[in-house]
Amino acid sequence: MAIHTFGTMGVDWENRVNFARLREERLSRIKHVLKASEAGALLCFDMNNVRYITSTHIGTWAQDKAARFTLLPKGDDPILWDFGSAARHHQLHCDWLDGEKRSRAQVSLMRGTLSPEMGQAEKIAKQIRIELEARNLESEPLAVDIVELPILFALQKQGLKIIDGQQLLLEARKIKTKDEITLLTAAAGMVDAAYDALYPALRPGFRENDAVALVSKLLYEMGSEFVEGVNAISGERCSPHPHVSSDRALRPGDPAYFDVIHSFMGYRTCYYRTFVIGSASQAQVDAYIRCRDYLDHAISLIRPGVTTDEVVEIWPKAPEFGFPNEEAAFALQFGHGLGLSHWEKPIISRMVSLDHPEVIEEGMVFALETFWPASDGWSSARIEEEVVVTKDGCEVISRFPAEELLVAGHKYYSAAGPLATVRETESNYNNSRVYAAGKDSTAGLLTPENVGAR
């Protein structure tokens, strides 16, 4: 294994995550991308981008608020405007921001709750204009990642030309540093443990929301910063994929798949596994094998220089598994970058990659996920692996066993011995005296003379 797994603490006796290096290298990457662009400065309200540039964080409660922002002028260091007393905290404890010089108190519009007549948008826009003028950058384009519309309009009234800044950040973030890869690996290792705890708990009566609770509790106890989602899907809900868990209770013979999305020190996972409860039908086994084969074929192609269109070429077209077009099947045969965000570059999908291929590069970290519906019309398989692109291939960092379909729950015994783990979900179809050739057969029906015969 080339990628090391460490404990989550910092120690004096081993090189683990070097957070000073992490801060410096992230800022260096975005400065390099900004320098090569047409933009004179970059203004960010997305909390993941603010963290990448300033290495500050004020809790996951702020994740969707767009309440804090940073300006990175070309050729200079970032200025952070943060939420009230958070700015003072950074002045005291984040010396890389040079105290009051680059950590300032200010708040955005709080998703519109600071209404237009309060003048906050104009105030913010004026502050940005002042900083740009001080560096002779006011005539150059201002790249913005996301923004509330009143602020956008106010910036334009200040005479600033606004361009898309999201692509600059995605370009900077697509190649991970050594410390980012260490953190992503640690995050994946925590999900390994979550699945190990979930597997023995899966049994009839255990609900999807029970799985969400179990996994979330364990991850937070292990040091997870944010459990963004535990997608728990079971039984007839498996096909089509609803992308949301419920309070459905597991039943014997159910398929159940899960996606664990959480972050450790900001770095995300996206990590599916599929199980069956008590036993699997042959249709479920066949679906899992096909799902696994599509995934493993894709993984076998991953190396620097390969393009994303080459990967999606080996995946099935949407109509081949029951969808009218690639938009309807989007994200079922899929690849996406991982980092401070759940979705980063590259995106690997038949919807876009055939016409807009991206080159796979060393240092990328992304998830590959596949789906296949079973022939029974209601169950399916879903598997995902996280990979780090190395100089001559890739390494999988999601390690909970998934090469074959795992059976969870109690082992059942009949008078004749252990009950088969591959059997039809409905017991009557397992009676070979009636269904001599399986569920779909009509031969071998009992007659009064041979009822009970073995």
For each residue, the residues with C-beta under 8 A, 3 or more apart:
1: 4 395
2: 390 395
3: 181 182 185 388 395 397
4: 1 182 185
5: 185 186 189
6: 14 16 17 182 186
7: 11 16
8: 186 222 223 264
9:
10: 16 17 19
11: 7 14 16
12:
13:
14: 6 11
15: 18
16: 6 7 10 11 182
17: 6 10 22 179 182 183 265
18: 15 21 22 179
19: 10 22 23 55 179
20: 23 24
21: 18 24 25 177 178 179
22: 17 18 19 25 26 55 177 179 180
23: 19 20 26 27 55 96
24: 20 21 27 28
25: 21 22 28 29 177 179
26: 22 23 29 30 52 53 55 172 177 180
27: 23 24 30 31 53 55 77 78
28: 24 25 31 32
29: 25 26 32 33 172 173 175 177
30: 26 27 33 34 42 52 53 72 168 169 172
31: 27 28 34 35 72
32: 28 29 35 36 172
33: 29 30 36 37 168 171 172
34: 30 31 37 39 41 42 72 74 143 168
35: 31 32 74 75
36: 32 33
37: 33 34 143 168
38: 140 141 163
39: 34 42 74 140 141 142 143 163 165 168
40: 73 74 132 135 137 138 139 140 141 142
41: 34 71 72 73 74 131 132 135 137 140 142 143
42: 30 34 39 53 71 72 142 143 144 145 165 168 169
43: 69 70 71 72 128 142 143 144 145 147 165
44: 49 50 53 69 70 71 72 144 145 165 169
45: 49 50 66 68 69 108 144 145 146 147 148
46: 49 50 66 145 146 166 169
47: 50 51 57 62 63 65 66 68
48: 51 52 266 340 341
49: 44 45 46 52 53 70 145 169 340
50: 44 45 46 47 53 54 56 68 69 70 80
51: 47 48 54 55 56 57 266 340
52: 26 30 48 49 55 169 172 173 340
53: 26 27 30 42 44 49 50 70 72 78
54: 50 51 70 78 80 94 97
55: 19 22 23 26 27 51 52 94 96
56: 50 51 80 82 86 90 94 97
57: 47 51 266
58: 62 68 82 83 86
59: 62
60: 63 225 226
61: 65
62: 47 58 59 65 67 68 83
63: 47 60 226
64: 111
65: 47 61 62 68 110 111
66: 45 46 47 69 108 109 111 146 147 148
67: 62 83 107 108 110 111
68: 45 47 50 58 62 65 80 81 82 83 86 107 108
69: 43 44 45 50 66 80 81 106 108 124
70: 43 44 49 50 53 54 78 79 80 81
71: 41 42 43 44 78 79 128 131
72: 30 31 34 41 42 43 44 53 76 77 78
73: 40 41 76 79 131 132 135 137
74: 34 35 39 40 41 135 137 140
75: 35 135
76: 72 73 135
77: 27 72 98 102
78: 27 53 54 70 71 72 97 102
79: 70 71 73 102 104 131
80: 50 54 56 68 69 70 87 90 97 102 103 104
81: 68 69 70 87 104 105 106 107 124 127
82: 56 58 68 86 87 90 103 104 105 106
83: 58 62 67 68 86 87 105 107
84: 87 105 107
85: 88 89 105
86: 56 58 68 82 83 89 90 105
87: 80 81 82 83 84 90 91 103 104 105 106
88: 85 91 92 105
89: 85 86 92 93 94
90: 56 80 82 86 87 93 94 97 103
91: 87 88 94 97 99 100 103
92: 88 89
93: 89 90
94: 54 55 56 89 90 91 97 103
95: 98 99
96: 23 55
97: 54 56 78 80 90 91 94 101 102 103
98: 77 95 101 102 103
99: 91 95 102 103
100: 91 103 104
101: 97 98
102: 77 78 79 80 97 98 99
103: 80 82 87 90 91 94 97 98 99 100
104: 79 80 81 82 87 100
105: 81 82 83 84 85 86 87 88
106: 69 81 82 87 124 127
107: 67 68 81 83 84 110 114 120
108: 45 66 67 68 69 114 120 124 148 151
109: 66 112 113 114 120 121 148 150 151
110: 65 67 107 113 114
111: 64 65 66 67 148
112: 109 115 148 150
113: 109 110
114: 107 108 109 110 118 120
115: 112 118
116: 119 121 150
117:
118: 114 115
119: 116 122 123
120: 107 108 109 114 123 124
121: 109 116 124 125 148 150 151 153 154
122: 119 125 126 154 157
123: 119 120 126 127
124: 69 81 106 108 120 121 127 128 151 154
125: 121 122 128 129 151 154 155 157 158 160
126: 122 123 129 130 158
127: 81 106 123 124 130 131
128: 43 71 124 125 131 132 142 155 158 160
129: 125 126 132 133 138 155 158 159 160
130: 126 127 133 134
131: 41 71 73 79 127 128 134 135
132: 40 41 73 128 129 135 137 138 140 142 160
133: 129 130 136 137 138
134: 130 131
135: 40 41 73 74 75 76 131 132
136: 133 139
137: 40 41 73 74 132 133 140
138: 40 129 132 133 159 160
139: 40 136
140: 38 39 40 41 74 132 137 161
141: 38 39 40 161 162 163
142: 39 40 41 42 43 128 132 155 160 161 162 163
143: 34 37 39 41 42 43 162 163 164 165 168
144: 42 43 44 45 147 152 155 162 163 164 165
145: 42 43 44 45 46 49 165 166 169
146: 45 46 66 166
147: 43 45 66 144 151 152 155
148: 45 66 108 109 111 112 121 151 152
149: 152 153
150: 109 112 116 121 153 154
151: 108 109 121 124 125 147 148 154 155
152: 144 147 148 149 155 156 162
153: 121 149 150 156 157
154: 121 122 124 125 150 151 157 158
155: 125 128 129 142 144 147 151 152 158 160 162
156: 152 153 159 160 162
157: 122 125 153 154
158: 125 126 128 129 154 155
159: 129 138 156
160: 125 128 129 132 138 142 155 156
161: 140 141 142
162: 141 142 143 144 152 155 156
163: 38 39 141 142 143 144
164: 143 144 167
165: 39 42 43 44 143 144 145 168 169
166: 46 145 146 169 170
167: 164 170 171
168: 30 33 34 37 39 42 143 165 171 172
169: 30 42 44 46 49 52 145 165 166 172 173
170: 166 167 173 174 344 345
171: 33 167 168 174 345
172: 26 29 30 32 33 52 168 169
173: 29 52 169 170 176 337 339 340 341 344 345
174: 170 171 337 344 345 346 361 364
175: 29 361 362 363 364
176: 173 180 181 184 339 363 364 365 388
177: 21 22 25 26 29 180 181 363
178: 21 181 182
179: 17 18 19 21 22 25 182 183
180: 22 26 176 177 183 184 267 339 365
181: 3 176 177 178 184 185 363 365 388
182: 3 4 6 16 17 178 179 185 186
183: 17 179 180 186 187 264 265 266 267
184: 176 180 181 187 188 267 268 269 338 339 365 386 388 397
185: 3 4 5 181 182 188 189 388 397
186: 5 6 8 182 183 189 190 264 265 267
187: 183 184 190 191 224 262 263 264 265 267 268 269
188: 184 185 191 192 269 271 386 397 398 399
189: 5 185 186 192 193 397 399
190: 186 187 193 194 219 222 223 224 262 264 269
191: 187 188 194 195 219 260 262 269 271 398 400
192: 188 189 195 196 398 399 400
193: 189 190 196 197 218 222
194: 190 191 197 198 215 218 219 260
195: 191 192 198 199 258 260 273 400
196: 192 193 199 400
197: 193 194 200 201 214 215 218
198: 194 195 201 202 211 214 215 258
199: 195 196 202 275 406 408
200: 197 408
201: 197 198 206 210 211 214
202: 198 199 206 211 250 256 275 277 408 409
203: 206 250 277 408 409 410
204: 249 250 251 252 277 278 409
205: 249 250
206: 201 202 203 210 211 249 250
207: 210 211 247 248 249 250
208: 211 212 232 233 234 245 246 247 248 250 256
209: 212 213 232 245 246 247
210: 201 206 207 213 214
211: 198 201 202 206 207 208 214 215 230 232 245 256 258
212: 208 209 215 216 230 232 245
213: 209 210 216 217
214: 197 198 201 210 211 217 218
215: 194 197 198 211 212 218 219 227 230 258 260
216: 212 213 219 220 227 230
217: 213 214 220 221
218: 193 194 197 214 215 221 222
219: 190 191 194 215 216 222 224 227 260 262
220: 216 217 223 224 227
221: 217 218
222: 8 190 193 218 219
223: 8 190 220 264
224: 187 190 219 220 227 262 263 264
225: 60 262 263 264 265 266
226: 60 63 262 263
227: 215 216 219 220 224 230 261 262
228: 261 262 263 268 342
229: 259 260 261
230: 211 212 215 216 227 245 258 259 260 261
231: 243 244 245 258 259 260 261 272
232: 208 209 211 212 245 246 256 258
233: 208 237 238 241 242 245 256 257 258 382
234: 208 237 238 248 250 254 255 256 257 277
235: 238 248 250 251 254 255 256 378 379
236: 239 378 379
237: 233 234 242 246 248
238: 233 234 235 241 255 256 257 378 379 380 382
239: 236 373 374 377 378 379 380
240: 322 373
241: 233 238 332 371 380 382
242: 233 237
243: 231
244: 231
245: 208 209 211 212 230 231 232 233
246: 208 209 232 237
247: 207 208 209
248: 207 208 234 235 237
249: 204 205 206 207
250: 202 203 204 205 206 207 208 234 235 254 256 277 409
251: 204 235 254 277
252: 204 277 278 279 409 425
253: 276 277 278 279 280 281 424 425 426
254: 234 235 250 251 276 277 379 425
255: 234 235 238 274 275 276 280 284 374 379 380 381
256: 202 208 211 232 233 234 235 238 250 274 275 276 277 408
257: 233 234 238 272 273 274 275 380 381 382
258: 195 198 211 215 230 231 232 233 272 273
259: 229 230 231 270 271 272 382 384
260: 191 194 195 215 219 229 230 231 269 271
261: 227 228 229 230 231 268 269 270 271 342
262: 187 190 191 219 224 225 226 227 228 268 269
263: 187 224 225 226 228 266 267 268 269 340
264: 8 183 186 187 190 223 224 225 267
265: 17 183 186 187 225
266: 48 51 57 183 225 263 340
267: 180 183 184 186 187 263 264 338 339 340
268: 184 187 228 261 262 263 338 339 340 341 342
269: 184 187 188 190 191 260 261 262 263 338 386 398
270: 259 261 336 338 342 367 369 384 386
271: 188 191 259 260 261 367 384 386 398 400
272: 231 257 258 259 369 382 383 384
273: 195 257 258 383 384 400 402 406
274: 255 256 257 288 291 381 382 383 402 405 406
275: 199 202 255 256 257 405 406 407 408
276: 253 254 255 256 279 280 284 405 406 407 408
277: 202 203 204 234 250 251 252 253 254 256 407 408 409
278: 204 252 253 407 408 409 410 412 421
279: 252 253 276 407 412 419 420 421 422 423 425
280: 253 255 276 284 285 288 405 407 421 422 423
281: 253 284 285 374 376 379 422 423 424 425
282: 285 286 422 424
283: 286 287 374 375 376 379
284: 255 276 280 281 287 288 374 376 379 381 405
285: 280 281 282 288 289 405 422
286: 282 283 289 290 374 375
287: 283 284 290 291 372 373 374 375 379 380 381
288: 274 280 284 285 291 292 372 381 383 404 405
289: 285 286 292 293 405
290: 286 287 293 294 372 381
291: 274 287 288 294 295 370 371 372 380 381 382 383
292: 288 289 295 296 370 381 383 402 403 404
293: 289 290 296 297
294: 290 291 297 298 314 315 316 333 370 372
295: 291 292 298 299 368 369 370 383 384 385
296: 292 293 299 300
297: 293 294 300 301 314
298: 294 295 301 302 311 314 315 335 348 368 370
299: 295 296 302 368 385 387 394 396
300: 296 297
301: 297 298 306 310 311 314
302: 298 299 306 311 360 368 387 389 393 394
303: 306 360 389 390 392 393 394
304: 360 361 362 389 391 392
305: 359 360
306: 301 302 303 310 311 359 360
307: 310 311 357 358 359 360
308: 311 312 335 346 347 348 353 357 358 359 360
309: 312 313 353 354 357
310: 301 306 307 313 357
311: 298 301 302 306 307 308 314 315 335 348 353
312: 308 309 315 333 348 349 350 353 354
313: 309 310 354
314: 294 297 298 301 311
315: 294 298 311 312 333 350 370
316: 294 320 321 333
317: 320 326 350
318: 321 323 324 325 326 328 329 350
319: 322 323 324 325
320: 316 317
321: 316 318 329 332 371 372 373
322: 240 319 373
323: 318 319 326 328 329 332
324: 318 319 328
325: 318 319 328 329
326: 317 318 323 329 330 349 350 351
327: 330 351
328: 318 323 324 325
329: 318 321 323 325 326 332 333 350
330: 326 327 334 349 351
331: 334 349 369
332: 241 321 323 329 369 370 371
333: 294 312 315 316 329 349 350 369 370 371
334: 330 331 348 349 368 369 370
335: 298 308 311 346 347 348 349 366 367 368 369
336: 270 342 343 344 346 347 348 366 367
337: 173 174 343 344 345 346 347 364 365 366
338: 184 267 268 269 270 341 342 344 365 366 367 386
339: 173 176 180 184 267 268 344 365
340: 48 49 51 52 173 263 266 267 268 344
341: 48 173 268 338 344
342: 228 261 268 270 336 338
343: 336 337 347
344: 170 173 174 336 337 338 339 340 341 366
345: 170 171 173 174 337 358 364
346: 174 308 335 336 337 358 360 364 366
347: 308 335 336 337 343 352 353 358
348: 298 308 311 312 334 335 336 353 358 366 368
349: 312 326 330 331 333 334 335 352 353
350: 312 315 317 318 326 329 333 353 354
351: 326 327 330
352: 347 349 355 356
353: 308 309 311 312 347 348 349 350 356 357 358
354: 309 312 313 350 357
355: 352
356: 352 353
357: 307 308 309 310 353 354
358: 307 308 345 346 347 348 353
359: 305 306 307 308
360: 302 303 304 305 306 307 308 346 364 389
361: 174 175 304 364 389
362: 175 304 389 390 391
363: 175 176 177 181 388 389
364: 174 175 176 337 345 346 360 361 388 389
365: 176 180 181 184 337 338 339 386 387 388 389 397
366: 335 336 337 338 344 346 348 386 387 389
367: 270 271 335 336 338 384 385 386 387
368: 295 298 299 302 334 335 348 384 385 387
369: 270 272 295 331 332 333 334 335 382 383 384 385
370: 291 292 294 295 298 315 332 333 334 382 383 384
371: 241 291 321 332 333 380 381 382
372: 287 288 290 291 294 321 380 381
373: 239 240 287 321 322 377 379 380
374: 239 255 281 283 284 286 287 377 378 379 380 381
375: 283 286 287
376: 281 283 284 379
377: 239 373 374
378: 235 236 238 239 374
379: 235 236 238 239 254 255 281 283 284 287 373 374 376
380: 238 239 241 255 257 287 291 371 372 373 374
381: 255 257 274 284 287 288 290 291 292 371 372 374 405
382: 233 238 241 257 259 272 274 291 369 370 371
383: 272 273 274 288 291 292 295 369 370 402
384: 259 270 271 272 273 295 367 368 369 370 398
385: 295 299 367 368 369 396 398 402
386: 184 188 269 270 271 338 365 366 367 396 397 398
387: 299 302 365 366 367 368 394 395 396 397
388: 3 176 181 184 185 363 364 365 394 395 397
389: 302 303 304 360 361 362 363 364 365 366 393 394
390: 2 303 362 393 394 395
391: 304 362
392: 303 304
393: 302 303 389 390
394: 299 302 303 387 388 389 390
395: 1 2 3 387 388 390
396: 299 385 386 387 399
397: 3 184 185 188 189 365 386 387 388
398: 188 191 192 269 271 384 385 386
399: 188 189 192 396
400: 191 192 195 196 271 273
401: 404 406
402: 273 274 292 383 385 406
403: 292
404: 288 292 401
405: 274 275 276 280 284 285 288 289 381
406: 199 273 274 275 276 401 402
407: 275 276 277 278 279 280 421
408: 199 200 202 203 256 275 276 277 278
409: 202 203 204 250 252 277 278
410: 203 278
411: 418 419
412: 278 279 418 419
413: 417 418 419
414: 417 418 419
415:
416:
417: 413 414
418: 411 412 413 414
419: 279 411 412 413 414 423
420: 279 423 430
421: 278 279 280 407
422: 279 280 281 282 285
423: 279 280 281 419 420 430
424: 253 281 282 427 429 430 439
425: 252 253 254 279 281
426: 253 429 430
427: 424 430 431
428: 431 434 435
429: 424 426 435 438 439
430: 420 423 424 426 427 435
431: 427 428 434 435
432: 435 436 444
433: 436 444 446 450 453 454
434: 428 431 444 445 446
435: 428 429 430 431 432 438 439 441 444
436: 432 433 441 443 444
437: 440 441 443 444
438: 429 435 441
439: 424 429 435
440: 437
441: 435 436 437 438 444
442: 445
443: 436 437
444: 432 433 434 435 436 437 441
445: 434 442
446: 433 434 450 451
447: 450 451
448: 451
449:
450: 433 446 447 453
451: 446 447 448
452:
453: 433 450
454: 433
